[in-house]
Amino acid sequence: MKVSALQQSYLNRRSYSFRSSGPLDSSSDSAVKSPAAIFWLVLHGLCCLISLVLGFRFSRLVFFFLFSTSSTNFYASPFRSTAELANAFDVHSVLSTNSITNIELPLLNKTVANSRVVVGRHGIRIRPWPHPNPTEVIKAHRIIERVQKEQRLQFGVTDARTVIVITPTYARTFQALHLTGVMHSLMLVPYDLVWIVVEAGGVSNETASLIGKSGLKTIHVGFNQRMPNSWDERNKLESKMRIFALRIVREKKLDGIVMFADDSNMHSMELFDEIQNVKWFGAFSVGILANSINTDETADQKEEEETSRMPVQGPACDSSNMLAGWHTFNTLPFAGKIAVYIDDRVTVLPRKLEWSGFVLNSRLLWKDGGDKPEWIKDIDMLAGDIESPLGLVKDPSVVEPLGNCGRQVLLWWLRVEARADSKFPPRWIIDPPLEITVPSKRTPWPDAPPELPANEIPVMGIEEPIVKHSTKTRTSRSKRRS
Amino acid sequence: MEIWRWVFIGILFLAAFVVKIEAFKQGHRQSTERISGSAGDVLEDDPIGRLKVFVYELPSKYNKKILQKDERCLNHMFAAEIYMHRFLLSSPVRTLNPEEADWFYTPVYTTCDLTPNGLPLPFKSPRMMRSAIQLISSNWPYWNRTEGADHFFLVPHDFGACFHYQEEKAIERGILPLLQRATLVQTFGQRNHVCLKEGSITIPPYAPPQKMQTHLIPEKTPRSIFVYFRGLFYDVGNDPEGGYYARGARAAVWENFKDNPLFDISTEHPTTYYEDMQRAVFCLCPLGWAPWSPRLVEAVIFGCIPVIIADDIVLPFADAIPWEEIGVFVDEKDVPNLDTILTSIPPEVILRKQRLLANPSMKQAMLFPQPAQPGDAFHQVLNGLARKLPHDKSVYLKPGEKVLHWTAGLVGDLKPW
């Protein structure tokens, strides 16, 4: 009988754990009501009433004052005051006044000899300033760095090769934006790095001051042609600049893995780990972040769904993980709405295969590197310009697919540029400080570009190209609240 | 002569230098380290051939029928009692001849009476155990021969053979008097506690090995979380004011470190719990209502250094595994300084702990895989039993001698089951 009553009370509990405080069981266990029990019941009722009036359980206060000098289990270390604690648990106390255990000794001395662990209610110890200490945070970060270094030594690449990064750039409004993004990614790379920055229009202080902040080993060269305004010409010039950089690699006999980091791309940190696996010539998948909002109302639902997936350029493999072909960019959905000039307000599209999706072993470029495979063309012997690094190989099937055979997207491509005539303060320092501010409504653009048809919704989302990288890198932890 | 002496000394230095370099290189590249506890290098011992266990055939109302009533017993953290039974039935250490047995096992599932929420009720367990012992003592002579001193029982419940989930009540009850001489294999372990008998074997709580296997992530994923914990800090349902649950230790962790970016602690129940543990350097394993928790097993499997906050706890297989070298022990009174304690551990010590944790025999010893594999928790239990052999002469009673009293214990426990 008694047992089933107890079981009933458990089944009625809503909480996960069914542990309850002592006196519930003891009160239902004892069948005989002694005067002492009646006295405790009366006292218990009285204290319930008082707690109800006061709004919090005062038993802890009472015992705190009564026993604060006792040596047993009130710890001397700083302690949140009971009143504060009681206030904090106001809500819960009001609920619990209806339940049992208002009067119970907070310190049940049920210990075995020699044990320093006591059963019963304990204080919650809080130190005087319970907030992070900066020195400790630094120490913890050092520990994490050391642990990660050990992980890399054990599970990462054994003989890491230098990464040679080639970036074509030129001084313009958005250069600081893009180049800083790439620079920070490169600063996080755990391997040795050489950064070759080729600048159109000659070496400028803008670029030099930007890349000087990186602390990386950089080779900053100028290319004496200015960047043209149309995307086509631009791509051609950039290819020329990249080949120029490859010639530098060959001259200096740099040893390592050559990768192309355009300054507007976003790189995943895993990319740098993955390219260490390349033997001679590798390719990986590049995600294209061209804005695929098809703004005519004639596009039906199905087409919207299809184009809302991110298009990916890169190697395609068959079922035995051998290179079978290439995924290239499908320009059909964008027919008619492709940007020609740099300040067109429509989508900028990538070429069939972007340079940045390829990596090669720098020994392929050396004049007489000894064991060069015979399928590589010599750069000096190139007839014209090549549109993608595939032009360097005689047989495209020797390309090694990286990133789990192209299934992993390690790089995201996006092109956003300000208007060709937009101005920006040199080195982004406003000196002397501005004195007069004029509301922008009064300053029209000097020469507006040719207006596009009225049913075009201007492309908005592309203005924020710098997106957080993949979450595999150290990200700041968001604070969790209980 | 002088020159030769100097040459000799020079050669000695050179040799020492070379040896040191070699040792340094070797130590540096090592990814695991051998584990040897106070009983020696016994983690990989093979118990087969070192002992013989006789399994009593009890009527199915003690085991099979109970399991049939509630299949959830196979998945909760007390499932070790069922899997141990199954393991022993088909193990080479089992003998069908009780005369040559060193140990006797009674398969009674005392932790399988579950509430709708899945938590075991221990109220019938003492009576069940008594009834089982009465059965074996009347049908076989081996219990009376030693009054149970060469028998072992699995009692994985919260406080072992005290058979109660609440510590005060469990201490009041004490260990079931009939089990005073038997060896108890239990999850609970706390020094100088009534419910831990001298000579008990502590085992880890059951954690499903398959489930943990499916959540493994590549080992090269960098560990970027410093301290990780997911679980309750206040048990609002049963201890609304705090101070009772976990002796206030979990609440202290929350109050002191809730805004500390190094501590990834919360009460959420994420689906990526196992993956997150593999990305953390330290995992907190504080006590709850009982000092032990499956978090220790999870931390060991996922290579996260366990930070044990439970005064006087006895960890599983404490004689075979040197837990002080593997985990970090923090007194409950030192919880407010947890960040200082953890950041002041030198990196070489941390790397060594990670190497010890990476040892596959360490991970095996914490698991109860089906079917059993060498070095797993089943074998560690058998090793522990084998280390207690040969039995002392005092184990065998003279005919007619009685040590235990049949009617000892609480009145409620004497009712037949």
Chai-1 contact restraints between the chains, C-beta under 6 A:
chainA,res_idxA,chainB,res_idxB,connection_type,confidence,min_distance_angstrom,max_distance_angstrom,comment,restraint_id
A,V3,B,F123,contact,1.0,0.0,6.0,A-B,restraint_1
A,Y10,B,T115,contact,1.0,0.0,6.0,A-B,restraint_2
A,S15,B,G237,contact,1.0,0.0,6.0,A-B,restraint_3
A,S17,B,D235,contact,1.0,0.0,6.0,A-B,restraint_4
A,S17,B,N238,contact,1.0,0.0,6.0,A-B,restraint_5
A,F18,B,L119,contact,1.0,0.0,6.0,A-B,restraint_6
A,R19,B,Y165,contact,1.0,0.0,6.0,A-B,restraint_7
A,R19,B,Q166,contact,1.0,0.0,6.0,A-B,restraint_8
A,R19,B,N238,contact,1.0,0.0,6.0,A-B,restraint_9
A,R19,B,W289,contact,1.0,0.0,6.0,A-B,restraint_10
A,S20,B,N238,contact,1.0,0.0,6.0,A-B,restraint_11
A,G22,B,E168,contact,1.0,0.0,6.0,A-B,restraint_12
A,F89,B,E241,contact,1.0,0.0,6.0,A-B,restraint_13
A,H92,B,P240,contact,1.0,0.0,6.0,A-B,restraint_14
A,S96,B,P240,contact,1.0,0.0,6.0,A-B,restraint_15
A,K110,B,E168,contact,1.0,0.0,6.0,A-B,restraint_16
A,K110,B,I171,contact,1.0,0.0,6.0,A-B,restraint_17
A,V112,B,N192,contact,1.0,0.0,6.0,A-B,restraint_18
A,V112,B,V194,contact,1.0,0.0,6.0,A-B,restraint_19
A,N114,B,N192,contact,1.0,0.0,6.0,A-B,restraint_20
A,S115,B,N192,contact,1.0,0.0,6.0,A-B,restraint_21
A,V117,B,D311,contact,1.0,0.0,6.0,A-B,restraint_22
A,V117,B,D312,contact,1.0,0.0,6.0,A-B,restraint_23
A,V119,B,E167,contact,1.0,0.0,6.0,A-B,restraint_24
A,V119,B,E168,contact,1.0,0.0,6.0,A-B,restraint_25
A,R121,B,G243,contact,1.0,0.0,6.0,A-B,restraint_26
A,R121,B,Y244,contact,1.0,0.0,6.0,A-B,restraint_27
A,H122,B,G243,contact,1.0,0.0,6.0,A-B,restraint_28
A,H122,B,R247,contact,1.0,0.0,6.0,A-B,restraint_29
A,H122,B,G248,contact,1.0,0.0,6.0,A-B,restraint_30
A,G123,B,G248,contact,1.0,0.0,6.0,A-B,restraint_31
A,I124,B,G242,contact,1.0,0.0,6.0,A-B,restraint_32
A,I124,B,G248,contact,1.0,0.0,6.0,A-B,restraint_33
A,I124,B,A251,contact,1.0,0.0,6.0,A-B,restraint_34
A,I124,B,A252,contact,1.0,0.0,6.0,A-B,restraint_35
A,R125,B,A252,contact,1.0,0.0,6.0,A-B,restraint_36
A,R125,B,P336,contact,1.0,0.0,6.0,A-B,restraint_37
A,I126,B,E255,contact,1.0,0.0,6.0,A-B,restraint_38
A,I126,B,N256,contact,1.0,0.0,6.0,A-B,restraint_39
A,R127,B,P336,contact,1.0,0.0,6.0,A-B,restraint_40
A,P130,B,N256,contact,1.0,0.0,6.0,A-B,restraint_41
A,P132,B,N260,contact,1.0,0.0,6.0,A-B,restraint_42
A,E136,B,D339,contact,1.0,0.0,6.0,A-B,restraint_43
A,E136,B,T343,contact,1.0,0.0,6.0,A-B,restraint_44
A,K139,B,T343,contact,1.0,0.0,6.0,A-B,restraint_45
A,A140,B,F226,contact,1.0,0.0,6.0,A-B,restraint_46
A,A140,B,L262,contact,1.0,0.0,6.0,A-B,restraint_47
A,A140,B,T343,contact,1.0,0.0,6.0,A-B,restraint_48
A,I143,B,P347,contact,1.0,0.0,6.0,A-B,restraint_49
A,R146,B,P347,contact,1.0,0.0,6.0,A-B,restraint_50
A,V147,B,R223,contact,1.0,0.0,6.0,A-B,restraint_51
A,V147,B,V281,contact,1.0,0.0,6.0,A-B,restraint_52
A,Q148,B,P222,contact,1.0,0.0,6.0,A-B,restraint_53
A,E150,B,L351,contact,1.0,0.0,6.0,A-B,restraint_54
A,Q151,B,P222,contact,1.0,0.0,6.0,A-B,restraint_55
A,Q154,B,S31,contact,1.0,0.0,6.0,A-B,restraint_56
A,F155,B,E219,contact,1.0,0.0,6.0,A-B,restraint_57
A,F155,B,K220,contact,1.0,0.0,6.0,A-B,restraint_58
A,G156,B,K220,contact,1.0,0.0,6.0,A-B,restraint_59
A,R474,B,S224,contact,1.0,0.0,6.0,A-B,restraint_60
A,R477,B,P261,contact,1.0,0.0,6.0,A-B,restraint_61
A,R480,B,S266,contact,1.0,0.0,6.0,A-B,restraint_62
A,S482,B,T267,contact,1.0,0.0,6.0,A-B,restraint_63
